[in-house]
Structure formats: C-alpha cells, structure tokens
C-alpha cells in the first residue's frame, strides 16, 4: 500500500504538467515558461491528503521557426525560449539606445540572437559622440559587441553583406568600419567583392587590406599578391565633374566640382572647401596608394 501511494505521488507532477500543456494548447500557445510544481501534505483527524500546485505561463513565440537549438526529444530549450520571449518584448518596445538600460544592452550583445540584427543597425545610426551624457554612448558600445558574440563567419557575413547592399548611412558605414577593425573581422575574399562595389564599401576594403593578421592562409597570400603593382588604383578613379565656370570674371574657364558642391581650379588637386581630392579622399583618409605600399611590404615578407 505504501509503495502504491509513493508511486501515485511520484506521478502527480507529470499529470499536473500534462494538464497545463492541454490548457496551453487550447490557447494555441507555443510553449510554457516558468513551470513550477509544488506538492504539499495536508493531514489531520486521522486523514492525510496531498495538494499539488502547478503554475506556468503559456506564450506565443513569433520566432520559433528560427530556433536552431533543440533538445533530442524535439522540445525547445527552456532557457532559449525565455530569451526569445524577452527578445520579442525588447524589440517591440525599443525606440533608441536611451530607451534601454545597461543590463538590457548587455543581454542583447551577449544573446547571440539574430533577431536583434535590425536593432543593432538602428543603433548604429544614432549619434551620441558629441553629447555630454556618456551613458548612451557606453550602452551603444556594449551593443556593438553583439558581433563579437556571434560566430566569426556569421558576424563577417552580416557586416560585409550590409556594405555590399549599400543601403547604409554614412554613420552606419563609420560604425561598421570601426567594428571590423576592433574585432579584426578580416576576410580578403569578401574584401575583393567590396572593391567592386559602392564607394563606401571600396574605402572600407582599403582599411581591411591595411590590417595585419597573425597568420595568412595560402588563399589570402594569393589575394594579396594579385593586388601587387598598382592594382588598387583602378578602383579609385577621379569622380569629379569638369565644367565651365560661370563667374563674371572667369566665365568659360574649366573647373572641377567636388562632391560637396564647391568648384575648384582645374590644377587644384584638393577641394579648397572640403579638402577632398578628385577621387573623394580627404586629407586624413587612408588612400589607395598608401595601402598599395602596405601590400607590397606584406608580399615582400612572404617572398623572404
């Protein structure tokens, strides 16, 4: 009798969780989170009873189809489900970096959840560099560590593909450049593709080829050798417009128009307003000829 009673008590948690599952399914929920089962003994007047309390929260998950981590019995990992639920709440309420606290920024950065990718790119477009309050900038720096917690290949693919698509603001390009440099996300094969893309992508490709690696594969050495000589120059032609000036005293004189809109004498190598040259490089910009010298130095070391 005692053994049968013990067996019945042992079955109570499973029976109660099954009841909760049925009720969750009736609500078309995808999962139950925070499941807790308690058994209490009630005795008195010669009788003994057990009270079981089962509590859980049924949830709808928008991103279940994208969950890659599963248990052998095809049940979604409980911790991952809670992360997904929290991610949905954050994404629904996110407005700016200022609208989240530091702990939330840490969660986003370390989660490894791909659904946060659009939020990170939104945060890239927020400018707190000139603000007095350091807090938003600190949280922004935390968010950008998101890529460091992804597998390197995933992070590289996201960043390089975004550059190739070309739908980025100048500020976002600046952030991506800093992220690639900070975390050493160097991929020469993808950088070659950047050279054949938009102007922002081409300039970041220069930065990538200027960075040092701890070691170089045969494929990477071959790529660098293919850029020997003056190979980079063709990717950075002059982009200015040459036109006739319409001034009162200089009508008919040829001038070149900078990207900033300012016109300059044809023999001026740099714009007198923006200081950019005819290829669009600023005075402090990393230029193709500088990177060409770096590549020559690298390949010389390979030969030796």
NORKAUR-V356517 format. One record per helix or strand of 2 or more residues. SS is the DSSP state (alpha for helix, beta for strand). FROM is the first residue (numbers start at 1). TO is the last residue. Records with the same first field share a line. If there is no record, write none. Layout:
SS->FROM-TO ; FROM-TO
This chain:
alpha->2-26 ; 64-66 ; 78-93 ; 97-99 ; 102-111 ; 114-124 ; 135-149 ; 152-165 ; 170-182 ; 188-195 ; 199-210 ; 218-226 ; 231-235 ; 288-303
beta->31-44 ; 47-59 ; 241-244 ; 254-257 ; 263-265
